[in-house]
Amino acid sequence: MDLSSGTQGASPLPMAGTALLTDRYELTMLKAAIRSGVAAKPATFEVFSRHLPEGRSYGVVAGIGRLRDAIQAFRFDASQIDFVKQSGISDNETLTYLRDFEFSGSIDGYPEGELYFPHSPVLTIHSSFGEGLLLETLILSILNFDSAVASAASRMRCAAKGQRLIEMGSRRTHEIAALAAARAAYIAGFDSTSNMEAGRCYGIPTAGTVAHSFVLAFPTEREAFKAQLEDQGTSTTALIDTFDIRQGIETAISVFGPDLSAIRIDSGDPTYESVAARNLLDSLGAKSTQIVVSGDLDEYKISQLANLPIDAFGVGTRLVTGSGSGTANFVYKLVEIDGPSGLRSVQKNSEFKGNRGGGKVAFRQLDTEGYASAEIVVYRGEQSTLPDDHTFRPLQRRLIHLGEWVADTSLIDCRNLLRRSIEELSPPARGIYGPTAIPTEFRSGQIYTPQ
């Protein structure tokens, strides 16, 4: 499958069910909004995160491509309408609205692979209040998970330096989440996935050979290696830690020969075992045999191992759970709604949960050396006050225009964008330790207040 073109493969999402991947209160609010007339009013919603997880210097946007499929499939079929009716939360007018629903608004957003920071307007939804209301839960569920995984994966990519990274988390999360995680990790720089459906749907290279059960199924480790050799040849990876690592390496090389592609170590202390394995492989003439390490790795462990003779890391649990931050903490807030004189700014002022009203446009400010110095957020219509030069890079793109998706990009494009975006950070900010890389600055000649 060609990863350089458009959207790859069929979506694994349950397309017939996306309309009810929502919270009950979205429908109860919609009913009241229709009755009051508010549902039809033009409105602007914004997705942002108030803060990054502690110790993170940046976040990575992911899930936009999956969101495309989910929004396009956000239709209420007869069975779903019947379920809503039986739930007793909608009247005939609301059921008619749902039966005819098709998103007709526009959405601007950060593309996949772009970095985000606190209060970055990652997604802006321009629609009627009712349409924007219905998409809230779906948008947040996709962006929060995918961006959390991509952010963790990017940190692992930075920690691993040039070593290969294999996503191996399918057995540690929900089966659909596993596909989303594989996709997000690939955007963030992982080289392959163990998940075959992710390979089919998204064109991600797949990797994997045998598990410990395969070795245990034979009378001896040697016989297991012989069976693997007969089927897969020497261009495979031998799992050598089922019994004793040193003995496993010696047996593997005696069976596969010095041209064995790789060995995998899934237990023990990788700091010691990787060095001992490299020395032993070299002494046996297998100088080109690579070493793959797996087993409860995260960015911190990978960073500690990055300078050792390890050629690839297999990462599972910590990756698909966001490495301690399983959500990007995105929120979805109304920032504008139609008033007597057009769109009026609205905002929430709750302590610790407030936000800034008004539609916004975002830029990344670059210093004279080309490094990012600030996330600049300007109220829409006032961006002309910024200097017209290369020091301000626009961040948002039109994703959906009047209901039609207009921003197809490939996973390769997303990977390249992330690489360039990270290169814009100063070298200290690219690591896995440290505060938020750049500040977010709001610039406006107009102060918006609730009305």
C-alpha positions as CSV (number, residue, x, y, z in Angstrom):
1,M,0.0,0.0,0.0
2,D,1.3,3.4,-1.0
3,L,1.8,5.5,2.2
4,S,2.6,8.6,0.1
5,S,-0.9,9.2,-1.2
6,G,-4.1,10.3,0.4
7,T,-6.0,8.3,3.0
8,Q,-4.8,4.8,3.4
9,G,-7.1,1.8,3.4
10,A,-10.5,1.1,4.9
11,S,-11.3,2.5,8.3
12,P,-11.6,0.0,11.2
13,L,-14.1,2.1,13.0
14,P,-17.6,0.7,13.4
15,M,-19.0,3.0,10.8
16,A,-22.6,2.1,11.3
17,G,-22.5,3.2,14.9
18,T,-20.7,6.5,15.1
19,A,-23.8,8.6,15.6
20,L,-24.4,7.1,19.1
21,L,-20.7,7.2,20.1
22,T,-21.8,10.2,22.2
23,D,-23.0,11.2,25.7
24,R,-26.7,11.2,26.6
25,Y,-26.6,14.9,27.5
26,E,-25.7,15.9,24.0
27,L,-29.1,14.7,22.9
28,T,-31.0,16.2,25.9
29,M,-29.3,19.5,25.2
30,L,-30.2,19.3,21.6
31,K,-33.8,18.8,22.3
32,A,-34.0,21.9,24.5
33,A,-31.9,23.8,22.0
34,I,-34.3,22.9,19.1
35,R,-37.3,23.9,21.2
36,S,-35.8,27.2,22.2
37,G,-34.5,28.0,18.7
38,V,-30.8,28.1,19.8
39,A,-29.9,24.9,17.8
40,A,-30.1,26.8,14.5
41,K,-27.9,29.7,15.6
42,P,-24.4,30.0,14.0
43,A,-21.8,29.1,16.6
44,T,-18.1,28.5,17.0
45,F,-16.7,25.7,19.2
46,E,-13.0,25.2,20.1
47,V,-10.9,22.2,21.1
48,F,-7.9,22.9,23.3
49,S,-6.0,21.7,26.3
50,R,-5.5,23.9,29.4
51,H,-2.2,22.3,30.2
52,L,0.2,19.6,29.2
53,P,0.9,16.5,31.4
54,E,3.5,17.3,34.0
55,G,7.0,17.1,32.7
56,R,6.0,17.3,29.0
57,S,7.4,20.0,26.8
58,Y,5.0,19.6,23.9
59,G,2.0,17.6,22.7
60,V,1.4,16.0,19.2
61,V,-1.9,16.3,17.3
62,A,-3.2,13.0,16.0
63,G,-6.5,11.5,15.0
64,I,-7.6,14.0,12.4
65,G,-7.7,11.4,9.6
66,R,-9.8,9.0,11.8
67,L,-12.0,12.0,12.7
68,R,-12.7,12.5,9.0
69,D,-14.1,8.9,8.7
70,A,-16.1,9.3,11.9
71,I,-17.8,12.6,11.0
72,Q,-18.6,11.4,7.5
73,A,-20.3,8.3,9.1
74,F,-22.1,10.4,11.7
75,R,-25.6,9.5,10.5
76,F,-28.6,8.2,12.4
77,D,-30.1,5.1,10.9
78,A,-33.5,3.6,11.7
79,S,-32.3,1.4,14.5
80,Q,-30.4,4.3,16.2
81,I,-33.4,6.6,15.8
82,D,-35.6,3.9,17.4
83,F,-33.2,3.5,20.3
84,V,-33.2,7.3,21.0
85,K,-36.9,7.2,20.8
86,Q,-37.2,4.4,23.3
87,S,-34.8,6.1,25.6
88,G,-37.4,8.8,26.1
89,I,-35.0,11.7,25.7
90,S,-36.3,13.2,22.3
91,D,-39.5,14.4,20.9
92,N,-40.7,14.1,17.3
93,E,-39.0,17.4,16.3
94,T,-35.7,16.2,17.7
95,L,-36.0,12.8,16.1
96,T,-36.7,14.4,12.7
97,Y,-33.5,16.6,13.2
98,L,-31.5,13.5,14.0
99,R,-32.9,11.5,11.1
100,D,-31.9,14.2,8.7
101,F,-28.6,15.0,10.3
102,E,-25.5,15.5,8.2
103,F,-22.7,17.9,9.3
104,S,-22.8,20.9,7.0
105,G,-20.4,23.2,8.8
106,S,-16.7,23.9,8.5
107,I,-13.8,22.8,10.6
108,D,-10.3,24.3,10.9
109,G,-7.6,22.6,12.8
110,Y,-3.9,21.7,13.4
111,P,-2.9,19.0,11.0
112,E,-1.8,15.6,12.3
113,G,1.8,15.7,13.2
114,E,1.7,19.3,14.4
115,L,2.8,20.2,17.9
116,Y,0.4,21.8,20.3
117,F,0.8,23.7,23.6
118,P,-1.5,24.8,26.4
119,H,-4.5,26.7,24.9
120,S,-3.5,26.0,21.3
121,P,-6.8,26.1,19.3
122,V,-6.3,22.6,17.9
123,L,-9.7,22.4,16.3
124,T,-12.3,25.1,15.6
125,I,-15.8,24.1,14.6
126,H,-17.9,26.6,12.7
127,S,-21.5,25.4,12.4
128,S,-25.0,25.7,13.9
129,F,-25.1,25.3,17.6
130,G,-27.0,22.0,17.2
131,E,-24.5,20.5,14.8
132,G,-21.5,21.4,16.8
133,L,-23.1,20.1,20.0
134,L,-23.6,16.7,18.5
135,L,-20.0,16.2,17.5
136,E,-18.5,17.1,20.9
137,T,-18.0,13.6,22.4
138,L,-16.9,12.0,19.2
139,I,-14.3,14.6,18.5
140,L,-12.9,14.5,22.0
141,S,-12.8,10.8,22.3
142,I,-10.7,10.5,19.1
143,L,-8.4,13.4,19.6
144,N,-7.8,12.8,23.3
145,F,-6.7,9.2,22.8
146,D,-4.8,9.5,19.5
147,S,-2.9,12.6,20.6
148,A,-2.0,11.1,23.9
149,V,-0.5,8.1,22.2
150,A,1.3,10.2,19.6
151,S,2.7,12.5,22.2
152,A,4.1,9.5,24.2
153,A,5.4,7.9,20.9
154,S,7.1,11.1,19.9
155,R,9.0,11.2,23.2
156,M,10.0,7.6,22.7
157,R,11.2,8.4,19.2
158,C,13.3,11.2,20.5
159,A,14.7,9.0,23.3
160,A,15.6,6.2,20.9
161,K,17.7,8.4,18.7
162,G,18.2,6.4,15.5
163,Q,17.1,3.0,16.7
164,R,14.0,1.3,15.2
165,L,10.8,1.3,17.2
166,I,8.1,-1.4,16.9
167,E,4.6,-0.8,18.2
168,M,3.5,-4.0,20.1
169,G,0.6,-2.9,22.3
170,S,-2.4,-4.6,20.8
171,R,-2.9,-7.0,23.7
172,R,-2.8,-4.2,26.2
173,T,-5.8,-2.2,25.1
174,H,-9.2,-2.3,23.4
175,E,-9.1,-3.9,20.0
176,I,-10.2,-0.7,18.2
177,A,-7.9,1.4,20.3
178,A,-5.1,-0.8,19.3
179,L,-5.5,0.2,15.7
180,A,-5.7,3.9,16.6
181,A,-2.6,3.5,18.7
182,A,-0.7,1.9,15.9
183,R,-1.6,4.7,13.6
184,A,-0.8,7.4,16.1
185,A,2.6,5.8,16.9
186,Y,3.4,5.6,13.2
187,I,2.7,9.3,12.7
188,A,5.0,10.0,15.7
189,G,7.9,8.1,14.1
190,F,7.5,4.4,15.0
191,D,8.8,2.2,12.2
192,S,6.3,-0.7,12.3
193,T,3.4,-2.3,14.2
194,S,2.6,-5.9,15.2
195,N,-1.1,-5.3,14.4
196,M,-2.1,-6.8,11.1
197,E,-5.4,-4.9,10.8
198,A,-3.5,-1.6,11.3
199,G,-1.2,-2.7,8.4
200,R,-4.2,-3.5,6.2
201,C,-6.1,-0.3,7.0
202,Y,-3.3,2.2,7.1
203,G,-0.5,0.6,5.2
204,I,1.8,0.6,8.2
205,P,4.7,-1.9,7.9
206,T,4.1,-4.9,10.1
207,A,6.7,-6.9,12.2
208,G,6.7,-10.0,14.3
209,T,8.0,-13.6,14.3
210,V,7.4,-15.9,17.2
211,A,6.4,-15.9,20.9
212,H,7.6,-18.0,23.9
213,S,4.7,-20.4,23.3
214,F,6.2,-21.4,20.0
215,V,9.5,-22.3,21.6
216,L,7.8,-24.1,24.4
217,A,5.7,-26.1,21.9
218,F,8.8,-28.1,20.9
219,P,10.7,-30.7,22.9
220,T,13.8,-28.4,22.8
221,E,14.8,-24.9,22.0
222,R,17.0,-26.2,19.2
223,E,14.0,-28.0,17.5
224,A,11.9,-24.8,17.8
225,F,14.7,-22.8,16.1
226,K,15.0,-25.4,13.3
227,A,11.3,-25.2,12.6
228,Q,11.5,-21.4,12.5
229,L,14.5,-21.6,10.2
230,E,12.8,-24.0,7.8
231,D,9.8,-21.7,7.5
232,Q,11.3,-18.2,7.7
233,G,14.9,-18.6,6.8
234,T,17.6,-16.5,8.4
235,S,15.8,-13.2,7.7
236,T,13.9,-13.6,11.0
237,T,14.2,-12.7,14.7
238,A,14.9,-15.5,17.1
239,L,13.5,-15.2,20.6
240,I,16.4,-16.3,22.8
241,D,15.3,-15.8,26.4
242,T,12.8,-18.6,27.0
243,F,15.2,-20.5,29.2
244,D,18.7,-19.0,29.4
245,I,19.8,-16.0,27.3
246,R,23.4,-17.0,26.7
247,Q,22.5,-20.5,25.9
248,G,19.7,-19.3,23.7
249,I,22.0,-17.1,21.6
250,E,24.5,-19.9,21.2
251,T,21.8,-22.3,20.1
252,A,20.3,-19.8,17.8
253,I,23.5,-19.1,16.0
254,S,24.4,-22.8,15.7
255,V,21.0,-23.4,14.1
256,F,20.5,-20.2,12.0
257,G,24.2,-19.5,11.4
258,P,25.9,-16.1,11.6
259,D,23.6,-14.6,9.0
260,L,20.6,-14.6,11.4
261,S,18.9,-11.2,11.1
262,A,18.2,-10.5,14.7
263,I,17.6,-11.8,18.2
264,R,15.0,-10.6,20.7
265,I,15.5,-10.2,24.4
266,D,12.2,-9.8,26.4
267,S,13.4,-10.3,29.9
268,G,16.2,-9.7,32.3
269,D,18.2,-6.4,32.7
270,P,18.5,-5.0,29.2
271,T,21.4,-2.8,30.2
272,Y,23.5,-5.9,31.0
273,E,21.9,-8.4,28.7
274,S,22.3,-6.2,25.5
275,V,26.0,-5.7,26.0
276,A,26.6,-9.4,26.9
277,A,24.6,-10.4,23.9
278,R,26.5,-8.2,21.5
279,N,29.8,-9.5,22.8
280,L,28.7,-13.1,22.5
281,L,27.2,-12.6,19.0
282,D,30.4,-11.0,17.8
283,S,32.5,-13.8,19.3
284,L,30.3,-16.3,17.4
285,G,30.9,-14.5,14.1
286,A,27.3,-13.0,14.0
287,K,28.5,-9.5,13.8
288,S,25.6,-8.4,11.6
289,T,22.9,-10.0,13.8
290,Q,20.9,-7.2,15.4
291,I,19.5,-7.0,18.9
292,V,15.8,-6.2,19.6
293,V,14.8,-5.5,23.2
294,S,11.2,-5.5,24.5
295,G,9.5,-5.7,27.9
296,D,7.7,-2.8,29.7
297,L,9.7,0.0,28.0
298,D,8.9,3.6,28.1
299,E,10.7,6.8,27.0
300,Y,12.8,6.9,30.2
301,K,14.0,3.3,29.9
302,I,14.6,3.8,26.2
303,S,16.7,6.9,26.9
304,Q,18.8,4.9,29.4
305,L,19.3,2.2,26.8
306,A,19.8,4.3,23.7
307,N,23.6,4.3,23.7
308,L,23.9,0.5,24.2
309,P,24.3,-2.0,21.4
310,I,20.5,-2.2,20.8
311,D,19.1,-1.9,17.3
312,A,15.4,-1.8,17.9
313,F,12.9,-1.5,20.7
314,G,9.5,-3.2,21.0
315,V,7.1,-1.0,23.0
316,G,3.6,-2.1,24.1
317,T,1.8,-1.2,27.4
318,R,3.3,2.1,28.1
319,L,2.8,3.3,24.5
320,V,-0.9,2.5,24.1
321,T,-1.7,3.9,27.6
322,G,0.1,7.3,26.8
323,S,3.1,6.5,29.0
324,G,1.3,7.7,32.1
325,S,-0.9,10.2,30.4
326,G,-3.7,8.3,28.8
327,T,-5.5,11.5,27.6
328,A,-4.5,14.7,26.0
329,N,-7.0,16.5,28.3
330,F,-8.6,18.3,25.4
331,V,-11.8,20.1,26.1
332,Y,-14.5,21.3,23.7
333,K,-15.9,24.8,24.5
334,L,-18.4,27.1,22.9
335,V,-16.5,30.4,22.2
336,E,-19.0,32.3,19.9
337,I,-22.7,32.2,19.2
338,D,-25.0,34.4,17.1
339,G,-26.3,37.6,18.7
340,P,-28.1,40.7,17.7
341,S,-25.0,42.1,15.9
342,G,-23.5,38.8,14.7
343,L,-21.3,36.4,16.4
344,R,-20.7,37.3,20.1
345,S,-17.9,36.0,22.2
346,V,-18.8,33.7,25.1
347,Q,-16.5,32.2,27.7
348,K,-16.5,30.1,30.9
349,N,-15.1,31.8,34.0
350,S,-15.1,28.9,36.4
351,E,-12.0,28.7,38.7
352,F,-9.3,26.6,37.1
353,K,-11.6,25.7,34.2
354,G,-12.0,29.0,32.4
355,N,-11.3,29.7,28.8
356,R,-11.0,32.6,26.4
357,G,-14.0,33.4,24.2
358,G,-13.9,34.4,20.6
359,G,-12.8,32.7,17.4
360,K,-9.0,32.4,17.1
361,V,-6.2,31.9,14.6
362,A,-2.9,30.4,15.7
363,F,0.7,31.0,14.5
364,R,4.1,29.7,15.7
365,Q,6.6,32.5,16.1
366,L,10.2,31.7,15.1
367,D,13.3,33.5,16.2
368,T,16.1,34.6,14.0
369,E,17.7,31.1,14.2
370,G,14.5,29.4,13.1
371,Y,13.6,28.1,16.5
372,A,10.0,28.3,17.9
373,S,9.8,31.1,20.5
374,A,6.0,31.3,21.1
375,E,2.6,30.0,20.2
376,I,0.8,33.1,19.1
377,V,-3.0,33.1,19.3
378,V,-4.8,36.0,17.6
379,Y,-8.5,36.7,17.6
380,R,-9.9,36.1,14.1
381,G,-10.0,39.1,12.0
382,E,-7.0,40.7,13.8
383,Q,-4.2,38.6,12.5
384,S,-3.4,41.4,10.0
385,T,-1.7,43.1,13.0
386,L,1.1,40.5,12.8
387,P,4.2,41.2,10.6
388,D,3.9,39.8,7.1
389,D,7.1,37.8,7.2
390,H,8.5,34.3,7.7
391,T,8.7,34.6,11.5
392,F,5.1,33.6,11.9
393,R,4.1,30.2,10.6
394,P,0.3,29.6,10.3
395,L,-0.8,26.5,12.1
396,Q,-4.5,25.8,11.2
397,R,-5.8,24.4,8.0
398,R,-9.3,24.2,6.6
399,L,-10.3,20.5,7.1
400,I,-14.0,20.5,6.3
401,H,-15.6,23.2,4.2
402,L,-19.5,23.3,4.3
403,G,-19.6,19.6,5.1
404,E,-17.0,18.5,2.6
405,W,-13.6,17.2,3.6
406,V,-10.9,19.2,1.8
407,A,-7.6,18.3,3.5
408,D,-6.4,14.8,2.7
409,T,-2.9,14.1,3.7
410,S,-0.9,10.9,3.9
411,L,0.7,9.3,7.0
412,I,4.1,10.1,5.5
413,D,3.1,13.8,5.3
414,C,2.1,13.7,8.9
415,R,5.4,12.0,9.9
416,N,7.4,14.6,8.0
417,L,5.4,17.5,9.5
418,L,6.1,16.2,13.0
419,R,9.8,15.9,12.3
420,R,10.0,19.4,11.0
421,S,8.0,20.8,13.9
422,I,10.3,19.1,16.4
423,E,13.3,20.5,14.6
424,E,11.8,24.0,15.2
425,L,12.2,23.4,18.9
426,S,15.4,24.4,20.5
427,P,17.6,21.3,21.2
428,P,16.9,21.3,25.0
429,A,13.2,21.3,24.4
430,R,13.3,18.2,22.3
431,G,14.1,15.9,25.2
432,I,11.9,14.0,27.6
433,Y,12.6,16.2,30.6
434,G,11.8,19.9,31.1
435,P,8.9,22.4,31.2
436,T,6.6,23.5,28.3
437,A,8.9,24.3,25.4
438,I,7.3,27.6,24.4
439,P,4.7,30.0,26.0
440,T,1.3,30.6,24.5
441,E,0.6,34.3,24.0
442,F,-2.8,35.8,23.2
443,R,-2.6,39.0,21.1
444,S,-5.5,41.2,20.5
445,G,-6.5,44.9,20.5
446,Q,-9.9,43.8,21.7
447,I,-10.8,42.3,25.1
448,Y,-13.6,39.8,24.8
449,T,-16.0,39.6,27.8
450,P,-19.1,37.5,28.2
451,Q,-22.4,39.1,27.2
